[in-house]
């Protein structure tokens, strides 16, 4: 049997594999860069209105393209000509740095022509869209900035500065919360969720380096949210969200006026508005007229009734829980009736039975009771609509639950920009989940 010569060194398979992988990644980046540069050149050919070696006299005088001279402001392709290329900062992608050579266009006046490359390459863009998507995905998982930088260090991207990561997360705040609704939903659900925000309280302090820093205090602010629901297709969509200062009538009026300006009103198809019965919101609905029926959320109504039930103090915790559950069941059965007449009989029965034993619970029941049974009229008018869509803001509460999963680990947000970016990210994720089959 032949023996291996002692002079032959062992093969370092892992080192060779890493070298081959680096060469493959470098080749891939060069190929992507060449393809991207070819697309940029094609866009420049569209701007100047001709291919290579074609004279400008063959271009119509009134032909206008997506280019504008920075000196004279002209958009005439006949005045433009190619002016070579210039190296640009490489584009950072998930595969590494992609080299880019940006084509240049010159006008007859000697000025440079500004070209809009669209989503292919934005001005001052340093990171690719795939990197932004990965960073935003980590943000949705509540990963800290330092953990993101540590994970990026193990990828071809390499570590990024904390400020860069923060800017990539906050870029979602540019999404317009006052978006136009494609079509008016038959059902509108309105609610607010409170979050904690840090704001300067007027005091300053010196840090360890002697710099003056503003002292921030914790402030509770509401997020006003409106969701549209289409019961025929079981589709829902966030129509509007806005950061407010309180839940008073003034804040709600400003919020509802935006909805009304978008066309969300009765004459365009709106039939029902479901809300929790807050004083500020109820007052605002009297000011901003939507020409639609109002339905009080039964979940909030039953919760208020449960809090109003008074039980003897000599009962144990288990007996109090059983007694409260039994009383609340009789109240809940009022709205479980299939017919409107049956619901009224149950309502009168509960009032007669508990008006002396549980006066506060009965008073809570009788307060705005008419607005809690509006769904019976909608069921007669639209028999195909399911009752679960007409009685509560449960779909909106599910979306609010996703916001709470983000706000509770954060404890408090240091800026409204970061808070708005988080809300916009959750809204986009909610819409993507709704559109997926």
N, C-alpha and C positions, 0 to 999 in steps of 0.2 A: 504493500500500500504506500502510495506516494505521500510524502510528508510536506507540510507547508514550510517553505524556507523561513528561517528565523528573521531574515532581513525584511520580509513583507510586513508592513504595518497594518493593523486592523482598520477596516473601513468604518468611518464615522458617518453612519447612515443618517442620523438625525441632523447633523450639520449640513450634509449635502442636501437633505430635503428642505431645510430652512433656506438655503441659498437658492434652490430651484423655485421655492415659493416666492421669495422676494423678487426674483427675476420675472416670474409670471405676473405678479402684481404690478411691477413696473411696466411690463409690456401692456397689460390691460389698461393702465392709466394713460399710457401713450396712445393707445388705440382710441380710447374714449375722447382724449383731447383732440386727436386728428378729426374724429367724426364731428365733435362740437365745433371745431374751427371751420370745417366745411359748411356746416349749417349757418354759421355767422357770415361766411362769405356769400352764401346764397341769399341771405337777407339783405346784404349790401347790394347785391345785384338787383334785387327788387326795388331798393331805394333809388339807385341811380337810373333804373329803367332800361338797362341794357347789359349784355354780357361783355366779356373781355373782347378787345379789338373791335368794338363797335363805336363809331363816332357819335358825338353828342348831337350832330345835326339830324340824325335819324330818329331822335326822340321827340315826340310832340311837345310843343311849347307849353301847353296847358296841363300836361300830365303832372299830377301831384302824388307824392309818395309819403311814407311814414318817416320823413326826415325834415329837419329844420336847421337852417344856418344860424349859428350862435351870434353872428355879427350883423348880417342884414335881415335875418328873419325870413328868408326866402324858403319856399317848399317846392320849387320847380326842379324836377329831375334833370332838366336840360342844363342847369347851371352846375350840377354836381359831377365830380370825378373822383376816382379812387386815389388814395394817397398812401398806399402801403399798409403795413400792420405795425403794431407796437406790442411788445410783451406785456402781459397783464399778470397781476398776482394770481398764483395758481388757485383753482377752485378746490376746496377741501370737501371730499366725498367719503363715503364709507369704505372705498377701496384705496384711498390715499389722495395725494395731490395731483390734480389734473392740470397739465400746462395749457394755457390759453394765449392765443395771439389775436388781439382785437383788431379787426379791420378799421381803417380810417378813411373818411370821406371829406373832401375839401370842396368849398364853393368857389365860384369865379372871383368873388370879392376877397378871397384869401382866408376867410373864416372857416372854422371847423364845423362840420354838420353833426348835429346830435341825432342819434339813431335810437329808436325804441326797439329793443330785441325781445320785448314781451317777457313771458315766463322762462324763456330759455336762459337768459342771463340778465339779471337786474343790476342797476347801478350800485357800485360798491359792494356787491355780493361776494362774500368770502367763503361761506359754507354752502354746501348743496342742500337741496330740499330733503334728501334722505337723512342727512344728519339732523336737520330740524325736526323731522318726524320722530326720530329716535329720542331726541332730547325731550320733546313734548310727551312722548309715551312714558318716559321715566318720570316726568312731572306729574302725569296722571296717577302714577303709582306712589306718589309722595316721597320720591327719592330726593335726598338732599343734594345741593350743588357739589359738595365735596365728594359724595359718593359717585355722582355722575362723572366728575373729572377722573376719579380713580378707575372707573369702568372704561372710559375713553382711552386711558393710557395703555390698556391691553389690546386695543384695536389699531387698525391702520391709520385711524384718524389722529391718534396721539392726544395728549392732554390739552384742554382748552382753559382759558382763564375763567375765573368765577364770574366776572362781569359779562363775558361773552355768553356763557350759559344762561345767566339771568336775562340778558337781552333776548335770547332765543325763546325763552319761556314767556316773556312779556309781549312778544310780537303779536300774540293772539288778541291782545287787548285792542288792537286796531280794528277788529271785526266790529261792524256797526251794530249796536244793540237795537237800534231803531229800524230794523229791517222791514221791508215791505212783505206782507203776506201774499202768497200766490193766489189764494182764494179764501173767501171769508168762511170760517167754520160755523156750523150750526150751534155749537156749544162752546162757551168760553169759561174757563176756570181761572180764577184769580186768587193769589195768595202772596204772602210775604214770609221770608225767613231771615232771622237775625244772625249776624256774624260780628266778630270782634275785630276792630281796626285800631291801629296805633297812630295817634296824631300828636303833633307838638302842642303842649299845654301852656306855652308862653314862658317857661323857665329854661335856663341854659346851665350847662355844667362844663367843667374842663376835664378832658380825658387824660390819659397817662402822658401824652405828648404835649399837653398844655393847650390843645385846641378847644375852642368853644363848640359845644354840641347842644343841639336842642333836646330837651327832655320830652319824651313822648308818654302819653297816657292812654289807657285802654278806653275805647269808645264803642258802644253798641250801635250798629247801623243796620237798617233793613235792606234786603234785596227784594224789590217788587217784581213779581213774575206773572205773566199771563200765558196760558196754554190754550191752544185751539184743539178741538176734538171733533172728528168726523165719525159719528156713530155707525153710519152705513158701512164704512170700510175699516172701522176700528183703528183709524190713524190719528195720531196726535202730534202736535208741533209747538215748539216754544215760539210764540209770536213776538214777545217783547220782554225784556228784562232791563232793570234800571236800579242803580244804587241810590238810595234815599237817605234822608236824615232822620225821619220818624215815620210813623204810620198815621199822621193826622190827615185831615181832609185836604189840606193844601197839597201835600205830596201826592196823594192819590188822584186828585184832580189833574195835576200835571201829567201823571202817568196815563190816566184814562184818555186825556185829550190826544195823546200820541196815537193810541189805539184807534180812536174815532177818526183821526186824520188819515189813518191808513185805509179807511173804508170799512172797518169792522162795526157794522150797525145793522139794524133790523131790516132795512130795505134792501140790503145786499145779501141776506140769507141768515143773519144771526137770529137765533130763536131763544136761547137760554143762557143766563149768566149764573154761575155757581160760585159762591164765596163763603167764607167762614163767619160772616156777620159782624165783622169789626166795625166800631162806631165811625172811624174815619172813612172807611171804604163805603159804608152805607150812606154816609152824608155826601161823599163824592159821586155816588151813583145817582143821587137826586139832582146833582148839578150837571153832570155830563149824561145826556140822555141817549141811550143806545136803542131805544124802541124794541126792547126784548124783555122777556119775563125773568124774574130773579128767583133763584132756588138757594135756600140756606143749606149748607153742608150738614148732613145728618150725623156724620161722625163727630163733628165739633158740638153739635147740639146734644147728643147723647153723653159726650164727655162732660159738658157743663151740668147736665142733669145728675150724673154720677157724683160730681163734686158737691152738689147741693143736697144730697141725701144725708140726713142726720140720723144716727143710730145711738142707742143707749150705751153709756160708757162702761156698764158692768159686763158687757159681752166680751168674750175672748176674741183674739184677732181672727181665728178661723171662723167663729160664728158671725162676726161682723162682715167678713168677706162673703160668706154664704148668704147672709141676709141682704146685703147690698146687691149681689148678683141676682137674687130672686126679684127684688123690687125693680131693678133696671130692666129685667127681662119683660115685665109687664109694660113698661114704657116703650121698649123697643118694638113690641108686637103691634103698636099703633101703626107704624109705617110699613109693616110686613103684610098688611091687608091687600088683597088683589083689587078690591073695588073701593071707590071713594066713600060710598055709604057705610061699608063695613069699617073703614078707618074712622069715620066720625063716631060711630057707636062705641068703638074701643076707646077713643079719646074721652068721650063723656064718662065712660065707666071708670077709667083711671082717675079722672079729676074728682069724681064723687067719692071714690074710695080713699084717696090719699090727700085730699085737700086739708084735713085736720091732722093726719099723722105725719105727712111730709109737705108742709106748706111751701117751703123754699123750692123743692123739686117741682111742685105743681106750678108755682109762679114762673119758674124757668121754662117749663113746658109751654105755658100759655103765652109767653112772650114771643112775639113774631111767629106764632104757630102757622099762620097762613102761608108764609114764605117757605115753610118746610114741606108743603104738600103740592107745590106747583107741578111736580113731575106727573101727577095724575092727568092733568090737562094735556101735557105733551104726549103721554102714552096714547090717549084717544086720538090725537091728531096724527101721530106717527107711530103706528102699531109695530113697525119693524125695529124700532129703536129699543135696545136693551135697557132695562131699568138701572143696571149698574153704572151706566153712563150719565144718568140724570139726577142722582141723589147726593153725590159726594165729589170731592176734589181728590179722589184717591190717586188718579194718574199723575196729577201735579205733585202730590205728596211723595210719590215714588221718585220723581226727579229731585225733589228737595232732599230726599234721603241721600242721593249721590253727592249733593253739595255738602251735606253734613259730614259725610265720610272724608271730605277734603278739608273742611274747616276745623274739625275737632283735633286731628293730629297736629295741624299748624298752630292751634291755640289762638293766635292773633296774626293778622297780616300787617306788614309794615307800610304798605302803600296801597292806594286805590288802584294803581296800575296792575300790581300783582294780583289783587283780588279780582279785577275785571278780566284779566287773562285767564284765571282759573275758571271763572263762570263761562267765558266764551269757549274754553276747551271742553267743559262738560256739556254745553249746549250742542257743540258740533258732534261730540261723541253720541249724544242722545239722538240727534237727527240721523247720523250714520246707522245707528242700531235700528231706527224705524224704517229706513229705506232698504236694509238688508233683508233678503227673503227668509 
